[in-house]
């Protein structure tokens, strides 16, 4: 907050000098307005990100906005977003008017330099600048960490009785809500169950596990979610952390049938790809449950209410238990989602007051925990509980909701507790641990190994959090090594196009097209046409003239840039080359099209043609991706 204030003060100083002291000059006016626009843009980015996360710009923000936002409940954010945009434009318009009113050409040029200095200081001290620089540089750092010494693949089998598993992720349902000194009688139903469980009271949230999909990756795979900065649109990938062995993989290899339920759309933020890649074969989200619900109008902005979804989980539990084969049921609630949550029609606890004022987020917590407790109690009352392990955990700490100012004053921890149908429960385990340890602990309880990735069982091992003074900082040191776990290739020589599935395969990996591959020494960076990204043509126009590329897209798009004969070709083409050459363009005329990339021997463009090509690419407006 102090840095943000300092940045604003520098900006005010710069603007004040521009308006009242600086010499009028078209060059200086342009510079001042450009820097002002940049500062306001950075401020808008930070404000919008902080509205969601409470922590400004982080990996989760970048990952989420560059993934599929299908099914996101954005309705509650429309007015704040419009308000922010209008405010920024009004401020910039007012500054422009005030600066242009300065008619004095006799003032000292020294004030112009002073205004420039303060503007640069404002941008340099902006929280958004520091966070964006940190995120960018952390992608490309050298891996000099001890990651490989700590990362361990679990054996892919579970021995013994193979109990069934019910694993419930509570949206933002952090342990802090269960503190009766802070929130009296907020979670009585689920709190009573927690007291009868193996309760892990000191679970720390780490970087790369701060939103739903990253929290699930952390818990199930024992690894934070860090994705390549220029290629983190997992909706365009064919696999998710292909090198990792996750809890779902182990369950599937051990003969389990694995299910996942949530009320929201599965496509949002790459959860569908994560789960289907790692052993969860039966996925039910908003669209899959739509034909099965009794009342299609009973839903919130994200999807089906928790009571609807959890009823499906219970019915599936009974069905699978009767079948007598090992299974797992994973479920993710949604009613406690920020900014203020949703209240089911069937819960008894519909309202909760804090300081004598009704708080919507806390009311949603009171309602949702009641529904989760209801499911657990029904399972406990069934004849099948003895062969069942029930897990309840938060997916991540709560973000910027209506209780956030209360939560941030507490010693916040993630929720994680386990109920075993057989054996002793009713124990609080207070060893320092992280969400990375959740999956390994569950695997240990079920008769498997006591480690998954960077996770360690909190029952028979010690968390890596105890090996380092600051585990959060150390996780960031592992980031370059973790990014390599995506197995993005370093070279491309030939490729295969699967036109039926719209996939490009090379060097053992597959990506959905349309896309551009930026090819440099020892690195191939995919660039995707996804939500909130610039059109591929604009992205291509920003490459260095000598940078090599492979562009897979509709032939007509390439015809608009290079070859008019392709404008009317209704097919997919592949262009290879660089901006300062005439690219080699081929049409994929078969369902399974194979070819080699061509970079050598391409004719160089003259200066005028090069600039014309770049201008054509840069001028393309947003349009629908190729079919």
NORHU-V135082 format. One line per field, one symbol per residue. ss: DSSP state (@ for helix, = for strand, . for the rest). psi: psi as a letter, one per 40 degrees, with the letter a starting at -180 (. if undefined). A space follows every 50 residues. Layout:
# NORHU-V135082
ss=???
psi=???
This chain:
# NORHU-V135082
ss=.@@@@@@@@@@@@@@@@@@@.....@@@@@@@@@@@@@@@@@@@@@@@@@ @@@.....@@@@@@@.........@@@@@@@@@@@@@@@@@@@@@@@@@@ .........@@@@@@@@@@@@@@@..@@@@@@@@@@@@@.......@@@@ .=...........=======....@@@@.........@@@@@@@@..=== ..==.......@@@@@@@@@@............@@@=.........@@@@ @@@...======.=...@@@@@@@@@@....===.@@@@@........=. ..==.@@@@@@@@@@@@@@@@@@...======.................. ..==..==.@@@@@@@@@@@@@@@@@@@@@@...@@@=======...... ...@@@@......=.=====......===...==@@@@@@@@@@@..... ===.==.......@@@....@@@@@@@.@@@@@@.........=====.. ..====..====..======..======.......@@@@@@......=== ====@@@@@@@..@@@.....=======..=..====....=====.... ...=..@@@@@@@@@@@@.........
psi=dddddddddddddddddddedihhhddddddddddddddddddddddddd dddeeahaddddddeeahehehgedeeddddddddddddddddddddddd eheheeihedddddddddddddddehdddddddddddedeiigfafdddd hhhihfihiaegiihhhhhhhegiddeehdddghfdfddddddddeihhh efhihiiefeadddddddddefhihhihdeffgeeeieihgdeihidddd dddeeihhihhidihddhfedddddddfehdhhhadddedeeidheegia ddaiiddddddddddddddddddeiiiihhihieeehideaihideidge hhihfehhhdddddddddddddddddddddeieeddfihhhhiidiiiag aeeddddeeigiiihhihhhdiiiafhhheihiiededdddddddeeaif ihbeiihedeahiedeeidgdddddddedddddeeefhieihdiihhgdd efihhifeiiihiiihhhhihfhhhihigiheiiidddddeeiidehiih hhaiddddddddhdeedehgahihhiaideihihhihgeidhhiiiihdi eihiiiddddddddddddehihiiii.
